[in-house]
């Protein structure tokens, strides 16, 4: 997930957006499948990975055709479904962990990063279906050019920083923005507090 978020700092922007980021997403999904492989949801993960692989192959063949927008909506829907599954599984494992160790801390951070990606998929889907739902100096050009701005906006909203450089205009975009901010606050207040409490209790027992 860190490569998805900050890979553009390591690779040329055009190459990263057109090719490399899709590979990182597939690798990230494979990691998610390993995470949920011991749960009842693992078959869904394999199905989604297969569909994404097919879509990625098709995208390389038809990216210049008019059906590209339809492909993007389908791809985002699959990403959203899979990351929601993985995020819930991470939170479940963190919530039920009896001891707070390195894996729990990494899981806590990974779930938060996944929530930001879920918000990004939601915002990008809204912009695809309802163009001009967001306004700002960075929200210009093609949907690929808007992606970085919406990725930035998703984490700024999740963190409830709110610089105001990107603004949701349509009602659905505004509601999605409020939902993202609420989820970010609930995660920090509830999930993080539970992990801290378990850590303190473990220290007291020792």
C-alpha positions in Angstrom: 0.0 0.0 0.0 2.9 2.3 0.7 4.1 1.8 -2.9 0.7 2.6 -4.2 0.6 5.8 -2.2 4.2 7.0 -2.7 5.4 5.1 -5.8 5.2 8.3 -7.9 8.1 9.6 -5.8 10.2 6.7 -7.2 9.0 6.4 -10.8 8.2 8.8 -13.6 4.6 10.0 -13.1 3.3 9.0 -16.6 4.8 5.4 -16.4 3.6 5.0 -12.8 0.0 6.0 -13.5 -0.4 4.1 -16.7 1.4 0.8 -15.9 3.2 0.4 -12.5 0.4 1.3 -10.2 -1.8 -1.4 -11.7 0.9 -4.0 -10.9 1.2 -2.7 -7.3 -2.5 -3.0 -6.9 -2.4 -6.6 -8.1 0.5 -7.4 -5.8 -1.4 -5.7 -3.0 -4.5 -7.8 -3.7 -2.4 -11.0 -3.7 -1.2 -10.0 -0.2 -4.8 -9.4 0.8 -5.7 -12.9 -0.4 -2.9 -14.4 1.8 -4.4 -12.5 4.7 -7.9 -13.8 4.3 -6.8 -17.3 3.1 -7.8 -18.9 6.4 -11.3 -17.3 6.4 -14.5 -18.2 4.6 -14.0 -15.3 2.3 -10.8 -16.6 0.6 -12.6 -17.9 -2.5 -14.0 -14.4 -3.1 -10.5 -13.0 -3.0 -9.3 -15.5 -5.6 -12.2 -14.7 -7.9 -11.6 -11.0 -7.6 -7.9 -11.4 -8.3 -8.7 -13.5 -11.4 -11.2 -10.9 -12.7 -8.7 -8.1 -12.0 -6.0 -9.9 -14.0 -8.3 -10.3 -16.9 -9.4 -6.7 -16.8 -5.8 -5.5 -16.6 -4.9 -7.6 -19.7 -8.0 -6.3 -21.5 -7.1 -2.7 -20.5 -3.7 -2.9 -22.2 -5.5 -3.8 -25.4 -8.5 -1.4 -25.4 -7.2 1.6 -23.3 -7.6 3.9 -26.3 -11.1 2.8 -27.1 -14.3 4.5 -25.9 -15.1 1.7 -23.5 -12.3 2.7 -21.2 -14.6 4.6 -18.8 -16.8 1.5 -18.4 -13.7 -0.6 -17.7 -12.7 1.9 -15.0 -16.0 1.8 -13.2 -15.9 -2.0 -13.1 -12.3 -2.1 -12.0 -13.0 0.4 -9.2 -16.1 -1.6 -8.1 -13.9 -4.7 -7.8 -11.1 -2.9 -6.0 -13.7 -1.4 -3.5 -15.2 -4.8 -2.8 -11.9 -6.5 -2.2 -10.4 -3.7 -0.1 -13.6 -3.6 2.0 -13.2 -7.3 2.6 -9.6 -7.1 3.5 -10.1 -4.0 5.7 -12.8 -5.7 7.7 -10.7 -8.8 8.1 -7.7 -6.8 9.4 -9.9 -4.9 11.8 -11.5 -8.2 13.0 -8.0 -9.7 13.7 -6.8 -6.5 15.5 -10.0 -6.4 17.5 -9.8 -10.0 18.7 -6.0 -10.1 19.3 -5.2 -11.0 22.9 -1.7 -9.6 22.9 -0.5 -6.4 21.2 2.7 -7.1 19.3 4.3 -6.1 16.1 1.7 -7.8 13.9 -1.1 -6.0 15.6 0.5 -2.6 15.2 1.2 -3.3 11.5 -2.4 -4.5 11.1 -3.7 -1.3 12.8 -1.7 0.9 10.4 -2.6 -1.3 7.3 -6.3 -1.1 8.1 -6.1 2.7 8.3 -4.3 2.9 4.9 -6.9 0.6 3.4 -9.7 2.9 4.6 -8.0 5.7 2.7 -7.9 3.6 -0.4 -11.5 2.7 0.0 -12.4 6.4 0.2 -10.3 7.0 -2.9 -12.2 4.4 -4.9 -15.4 5.9 -3.7 -14.5 9.4 -4.7 -13.0 8.3 -8.1 -16.2 6.3 -8.8 -18.3 9.4 -8.0 -16.2 11.5 -10.3 -16.5 8.9 -13.1 -20.2 8.6 -12.8 -20.9 12.2 -12.0 -18.2 14.4 -13.6 -17.3 17.7 -11.9 -18.4 16.4 -8.5 -15.2 17.9 -7.0 -13.7 21.3 -7.6 -10.1 22.5 -7.1 -7.0 23.6 -8.9 -5.8 19.9 -9.0 -9.1 18.5 -10.3 -8.4 19.1 -14.0 -7.7 17.1 -17.1 -8.4 13.4 -17.6 -9.6 11.0 -15.0 -6.1 9.6 -14.6 -4.8 13.1 -13.9 -7.6 13.6 -11.3 -6.7 10.3 -9.6 -3.7 11.7 -7.7 -5.7 14.7 -6.5 -8.5 12.5 -5.3 -6.1 10.1 -3.6 -4.6 13.0 -1.8 -8.1 14.3 -0.9 -9.2 10.9 0.4 -6.4 10.8 3.0 -6.7 14.5 3.9 -10.4 13.9 4.6 -9.8 10.6 6.5 -7.3 12.5 8.7 -9.8 15.3 9.0 -7.2 17.9 8.1 -9.3 19.6 5.5 -7.1 22.2 3.7 -10.0 23.3 1.5 -8.0 23.1 -1.8 -10.4 20.4 -3.1 -14.1 20.8 -2.5 -17.0 18.4 -3.0 -19.8 20.0 -5.0 -22.6 17.5 -5.6 -24.7 16.1 -2.8 -23.4 12.6 -3.2 -19.8 13.8 -3.1 -20.5 15.8 0.0 -22.1 12.9 1.8 -19.2 10.6 0.8 -16.8 13.2 2.2 -18.6 13.4 5.5 -18.7 9.6 5.7 -15.0 9.4 5.1 -14.3 11.9 7.9 -16.6 10.0 10.3 -15.0 6.7 9.6 -11.5 8.2 10.2 -12.6 9.6 13.5 -14.4 6.4 14.6 -11.3 4.3 13.7 -9.0 6.4 15.7 -11.3 6.8 18.7 -12.6 3.2 18.9 -10.1 0.7 17.2 -6.9 2.5 18.2 -8.2 3.0 21.7 -9.0 -0.8 22.0 -5.5 -1.7 20.9 -3.9 0.8 23.4 -6.1 -0.5 26.2 -5.0 -4.1 25.4 -1.3 -3.0 25.4 -1.7 -1.3 28.8 -3.4 -4.4 30.2 -0.7 -6.7 28.9 1.9 -4.4 30.5 0.1 -4.5 33.9 -0.1 -8.3 33.8 3.6 -8.6 33.1 
